[in-house]
Amino acid sequence: MNEAEFAEQIRQRCLQAALATYEESGLLGLCQQGRFELAMDAIRALNLSQLPGENHDQE
């Protein structure tokens, strides 16, 4: 896996986490600001060490 593919994989994980949390918090009745804050927290909480191909620096 090259660096661009690895970066895209990270971007997709971040987007998935943010969107899922944003939608879920909307169903719970949070306002837009609260939903956004939780979405950002979801990105911060991602465990990126579990990505496949994490040894991309060793190429």
Buried (B, 14 or more C-beta within 10 A) or exposed (E): BEEEEBEEBEEEBBEEBBEEBBEBBBEEEBEEEBBBBBBBEBBEEBEEEEBEEEEBEEE
